């Protein structure tokens, strides 16, 4: 299982790991709350900010999920 954490900016410009992604960041990726919960993406309902780094993190996570879930093509046997 892959853990995905958002980046939060503290006062003074320092970065830290956050509790979850904001709803606005999920909207920007066109992902509903229900879909995010199914994909085990953490959500923080208190946050309202949008950080481009977090949006890119969600996009990369979704791409890796798609690659992992694609079924491999089967070759037809010659008979």
C-alpha positions as CSV (number, residue, x, y, z in Angstrom):
1,X,0.0,0.0,0.0
2,X,1.3,3.4,-1.0
3,X,1.0,6.2,1.6
4,X,0.3,9.6,0.1
5,X,0.8,12.7,2.2
6,X,0.2,16.4,1.3
7,X,2.7,19.2,1.9
8,X,1.6,22.0,4.2
9,X,3.4,25.4,4.5
10,X,3.8,26.7,8.0
11,X,4.3,30.3,9.0
12,X,7.7,31.4,7.9
13,X,7.6,29.3,4.7
14,X,8.6,26.0,6.3
15,X,7.1,22.8,4.9
16,X,5.7,19.9,6.8
17,X,3.5,16.8,6.1
18,X,-0.2,17.4,6.5
19,X,-3.2,15.4,7.7
20,X,-4.9,15.2,4.3
21,X,-5.6,16.9,1.0
22,X,-8.1,19.8,0.7
23,X,-11.4,19.5,-1.1
24,X,-10.3,22.2,-3.5
25,X,-7.2,20.2,-4.5
26,X,-9.4,17.2,-5.2
27,X,-11.7,19.3,-7.3
28,X,-8.8,20.6,-9.3
29,X,-7.9,16.9,-10.2
30,X,-11.6,16.2,-10.9
31,X,-11.9,13.7,-8.1
32,X,-14.9,13.4,-5.8
33,X,-14.8,12.8,-2.1
34,X,-16.3,9.4,-2.5
35,X,-13.7,8.4,-5.1
36,X,-10.9,9.7,-2.9
37,X,-12.0,7.6,0.0
38,X,-12.2,4.5,-2.2
39,X,-8.6,5.1,-3.3
40,X,-7.5,5.7,0.3
41,X,-6.5,9.3,-0.3
42,X,-6.5,11.2,3.0
43,X,-8.8,14.2,3.2
44,X,-8.6,17.2,5.5
45,X,-12.0,19.0,5.6
46,X,-10.5,22.0,7.5
47,X,-8.1,23.0,4.8
48,X,-9.2,25.3,2.0
49,X,-5.9,26.1,0.3
50,X,-4.7,24.8,-3.0
51,X,-1.0,24.0,-3.5
52,X,0.1,23.0,-6.9
53,X,2.6,20.5,-5.4
54,X,-0.2,18.6,-3.8
55,X,-2.3,18.6,-7.0
56,X,0.7,17.1,-8.9
57,X,1.1,14.5,-6.1
58,X,-2.5,13.4,-6.5
59,X,-2.1,13.2,-10.3
60,X,1.1,11.1,-10.1
61,X,-0.7,8.8,-7.5
62,X,-3.6,8.3,-9.9
63,X,-1.3,7.5,-12.8
64,X,0.5,4.9,-10.8
65,X,-2.9,3.3,-9.7
66,X,-4.0,3.2,-13.4
67,X,-0.8,1.5,-14.5
68,X,-1.1,-1.1,-11.6
69,X,-4.7,-1.9,-12.3
70,X,-4.5,-2.4,-16.1
71,X,-4.8,-6.0,-17.1
72,X,-2.0,-7.5,-19.1
73,X,-2.8,-8.5,-22.7
74,X,-3.1,-12.2,-23.3
75,X,-1.6,-13.8,-26.4
76,X,-3.9,-16.1,-28.3
77,X,-2.6,-19.6,-28.7
78,X,-2.1,-20.9,-32.2
79,X,-4.3,-23.9,-32.6
